[in-house]
Amino acid sequence: MDLSVPLSARAQKLIKLNNVESSVQQTVPEVARKAAIDALARGETHYTDRPGILPLRQQVAEMLHSRYNFKANPNTIVISCGDTEARFVAVQCLLNAGGALLCLENSTLLEGPIIMRNAKLVKPNETLERVKVLYLTSDTDEALREEYLEKAVKEDWWVIFELTNEGNFHPSQNEALKEKVITIGALGKTAGLDSWRIGFFHAPSGEAPELRNFKQALTICTTSLSQYAALGLMEAS
């Protein structure tokens, strides 16, 4: 396999994907709008701490703990420009060119990041020879999920886990996977903040700096008003 595919060729593949999802337009909740307006009035119009404002990272850590009994350190959480950026950062940092990612569902969300990384997207029942990363979501079928999480432990794969509902399962509840899971998700996406591009990722302490630095090279930090809007929404929930 030729691993030296020029970036221009990969860019052409991205153009052909044309898989941008349309979203239902919702009114941003009043509590989020007020939080953004108040932040604007205070002059919160500058770059924030690069990982994101601390109160929002603390809210995400509290959410992970209350929902999954998963103790997350706010210092290993980064606020991203939506779940799309979080997904992209995780794929770029965990995969090498020529490596493979096993996706248990909804592979269209990963096609772009995989093309940019010059890696391979693998589906269940295909060869797992070069797989280094497993991707699953809160909605993944339980039997399928457990089957491949066992393989992840055995093969020492990384796991990208995307929060897509409010269930109480998390791969880190398995002690053998605790230091191998990158958690990603959107904040307020189903409550009207989808167009405000606000999300997060959490990584184990040893991996967190690399992911944080990569995100910062992309976008420096996530828009301050989006962060304050998400904070207002989470504090009110």
N, C-alpha and C positions, 0 to 999 in steps of 0.2 A: 504493500500500500504506500502510495506517495504521500508523505506527511508535509510536503512543502508547497501546498496549494496556495497560490498568491492571494493576498488579502483582497485584491480587486475581484478575483473570481468568487470568493466567498461573499463579497458585497453584492454581486449579481444574484447569487442564490437568495440572499436576504430580500432583495427587491421582488423576487418572484414569489416569495411566501405569501404576501398579501393576506395575513391572518389576523389583522387588527380586529379586535372584538368591539362590536357596538355595545353601548351600555344605556340602560334606561336612565333618563334624566330625572333626578330627584332634587327636591328642595333641601338645601343644607339646613340641618336642624338649628333652631334659634340659638341654642346654647353654644354651638360651635361658631356660628356667625358672631355672636357677642364676644366670645373669647378672642376671635381674630381682630374684631374692632377695638376691643380693649387693649390688645397687644399693640395695634397700630397707634393708638392714642398715647401709649407709653413710650413710643419710639422704638419698638422692637422690629426695626426694619433693616437690621444688619445681619452679617453672618452669625450663626449661633456657634456654640461648641461643635466641633466637627462631627462627633458621634451623635449629636442631637441634644436638645435641652434636657438637663438632668431630671426635672420633674416628669417629663414624658417617658424617659427611659425607666424611671422608677415605677410608673404606672404599668408599663409593659411587663416589668419584672413581677409586679404584684399580680397581674392577670395570669401569667404563666404559673405562678405559685398557687393561686386560688383554684385555677381550673385543673391543673395537672399535678399539684403537689411537687412542683419542680422549682427548686431554688435557683433562680437566675440572678446573676450579679449585674446590676445596671451598667457596670463598666465594660461588660462583654456584650452589650446590646447597642446596636447602631440603628438610628432612624434613617430610613431610605426614602427615595423618591418613588413610593409605591411598591407593590409586590413584584412588579416587573424588574425593577432595578435590583431588588434583593435576590431574585432568582438568578439574574445575570451575574451578579457578583459571586454568588455561591458556585455556580458552574465554572466560571473562569478561574477561581482560586483552587477548586478541588480537583479539576481534571487537567491532565497533560494532553498536548496534541497527540492524537492517535489513540487516546484512551476511550473508554465507553461508559455511558451512563444508562442504567436500567430504569426505565420509566414504566410504572405499573398502570398509568392512565393519563389521559389528556396530554399526549405528547406534543400537541401543537404549541403549547406554552413554552416548550423547551427547544424548539427547532432553531430559533434565532440564536440563542446563546451557544448551542452545540455547533452551529455553522461557524460562528466567530471563533470558537475554540479549536476548530478543525478536529473535532472529536466525532464519536459515533453514538447515535441514539439506538438503544436496544429495547425491544419489547419482550414481555414474558414469553417463554418457550423458545426464544432465539438463543444463539450461542452466547455464553457469559464470559468468554475467554479473556476479554480485555476490560471487563467491567471493574470500575473503581468506586462508583457512586451509585447509590439507589435513591430514586425520587419517589415519594409517596405523599398523599394528602390525608386530611381528616376523613375524607369520603372514600378512601380505598377500601375495597371489600376486605373484611376481617380475615377470612381464611387465606386469601392471596397475600395480604399484608404479613401475616405471621409466617407463611412459608418463606417469603423472601427476606424477612428480617432474620430468620435463622441462618440463611445463607450469608447475610451481611456480617453476622457475628463470626461465622466460620471463616469467611474470606477476608475479614478486616476491611470491609467497605465503609466509606463515608455514607451518611444518610442525610438527604435534604428532606425535611418534613415541612410541608406547607399547611398552615392552618386555614381550613376552608369552611369549618363549621364550629359550633361550640361544644363538641363532644369532649369526653374526658380522657381520651387515649393520647399518649405521647411516647415515642420510641425510647426516650431517655428513662422511662420507668423500668426499662431493662438495664440492670446495672452494667452489663457487658457492653452496652451501646452508649452509655452516658457521655463519654468523651468523644463520640464519633458523630454526633447529630448537630446539624445546622438547622435551626428553626427559622422559618420566614413567614411573613403574613402581611396583610393590609390592615390599616387602621381606619375604621369608620367607612369602609367601602360600601357596605350594605345600608348605611345610614345616611348616604348622600354626599360623602366626602371622596367618592371615587375620582373625580376630576381634580381634586386637590393634591393628588399624587403623594400619598403618605403611607408608609409601611415601615417594616423593621426586619432586622435579622439578629439572631442570637447565636453565638458560637462558643464552644469551649474556650477556656482562657488561653490555651496554647495557640489556637488558631485565630482568635479574635483580632489580634493586631494586623495580620495579613489581609483579612477581609475588610477591616476598617480602612486600612491604607488604600486598598484598591477602590473602595467606594469614594474616598476623598479625592482620589485622582480623577474620578469620573465627574463628580458634581460638587466637590468641596463639602457642602452640607445641604441638607434638605431645607426648602423654603421656610423661613421662620414663621410666617403667618399660618401656614399649613400645620406646622408643629403645634402652635398654640391652639388652633381650632381642634385638633385631635385631642390635645390635653383637656380642653374644656369638655369635650364629648365624653372622654373616659372618666373624668372626675364626676360627671353627672350621672353616670350609669350605675 
